[in-house]
Amino acid sequence: MITTPDLEAKGYNNYRAHLPKKHNGLRVYKVIVDGGFSCPNRDGSKGFGGCTYCNVDSNTPEISRNSATIQTQLKDGMVRAKNFYKADKYIV
């Protein structure tokens, strides 16, 4: 089980601490996929310059950018999370 400080210790509700509680102690990891579309805050349709909290280049692994389909990206990402992080469940 993943253990992190509780809400009282950090002063906010930590999502990483919340996931194992929600999923009976199982390790839950994010699988990143590239849908092949841009961000409306980067392409100028809703805003300009991107978001303060987002850096697409650093948040998307190179392997996700090179995969042909979302299904392949999911499969590869789940295998990677299982092998490297001992993940039991996944979120996209």
C-alpha positions as CSV (number, residue, x, y, z in Angstrom):
1,M,0.0,0.0,0.0
2,I,1.2,3.5,-0.8
3,T,1.4,5.7,2.3
4,T,1.5,9.5,2.3
5,P,0.8,12.1,5.0
6,D,-2.9,12.6,5.7
7,L,-5.0,15.7,5.1
8,E,-4.2,17.0,8.6
9,A,-0.4,16.8,8.1
10,K,-0.3,18.4,4.6
11,G,-3.2,20.9,5.1
12,Y,-4.9,19.8,1.8
13,N,-6.5,16.7,0.3
14,N,-3.7,14.9,-1.4
15,Y,-4.9,12.9,-4.5
16,R,-2.1,10.4,-4.3
17,A,-3.1,9.6,-0.7
18,H,-6.8,9.5,-1.7
19,L,-6.4,6.9,-4.5
20,P,-5.3,3.9,-2.3
21,K,-8.0,4.7,0.2
22,K,-10.6,4.7,-2.6
23,H,-9.3,1.5,-4.1
24,N,-8.8,-0.7,-1.0
25,G,-5.0,-0.1,-0.8
26,L,-4.2,-0.9,-4.4
27,R,-1.5,1.1,-6.3
28,V,-3.2,3.3,-8.8
29,Y,-1.1,5.0,-11.5
30,K,-1.8,7.5,-14.3
31,V,-1.3,6.3,-17.9
32,I,-0.6,9.1,-20.3
33,V,-2.0,9.1,-23.8
34,D,-1.7,11.5,-26.7
35,G,-4.9,12.0,-28.6
36,G,-3.2,13.8,-31.4
37,F,-5.1,17.1,-30.8
38,S,-3.8,20.4,-29.4
39,C,-4.8,22.3,-26.3
40,P,-7.2,25.2,-26.8
41,N,-5.0,27.3,-24.5
42,R,-2.0,26.6,-26.7
43,D,-3.5,26.8,-30.2
44,G,-5.2,30.2,-29.5
45,S,-8.8,29.1,-29.8
46,K,-9.5,29.7,-26.1
47,G,-6.4,31.4,-24.7
48,F,-2.7,32.0,-25.4
49,G,0.6,30.5,-24.2
50,G,-0.8,27.4,-22.5
51,C,-1.7,26.9,-18.9
52,T,0.4,27.8,-15.9
53,Y,0.4,24.2,-14.7
54,C,0.9,22.4,-18.0
55,N,4.0,21.6,-20.0
56,V,2.9,19.1,-22.7
57,D,6.5,18.2,-23.7
58,S,7.6,17.2,-20.2
59,N,4.3,15.5,-19.2
60,T,4.0,13.2,-22.3
61,P,6.5,10.4,-22.5
62,E,8.2,10.0,-25.9
63,I,6.8,6.5,-26.2
64,S,3.2,7.9,-26.0
65,R,3.9,10.4,-28.8
66,N,5.2,7.6,-31.1
67,S,2.3,5.1,-30.6
68,A,-0.1,4.8,-33.5
69,T,-3.3,4.3,-31.5
70,I,-4.7,5.2,-28.1
71,Q,-5.3,1.5,-27.5
72,T,-1.6,0.8,-28.0
73,Q,-0.6,3.7,-25.8
74,L,-2.9,2.4,-23.0
75,K,-1.6,-1.1,-23.3
76,D,2.1,0.0,-23.3
77,G,1.5,2.5,-20.5
78,M,-0.2,-0.2,-18.3
79,V,2.6,-2.6,-18.9
80,R,5.2,0.1,-18.0
81,A,3.3,1.1,-14.8
82,K,3.0,-2.5,-13.8
83,N,6.6,-3.3,-14.4
84,F,8.2,-0.2,-13.0
85,Y,5.7,0.9,-10.3
86,K,4.0,-2.4,-9.4
87,A,0.6,-0.7,-10.3
88,D,-2.6,-2.6,-9.7
89,K,-5.0,-0.2,-11.3
90,Y,-4.8,2.6,-13.8
91,I,-6.3,6.0,-14.6
92,V,-6.0,7.8,-17.9
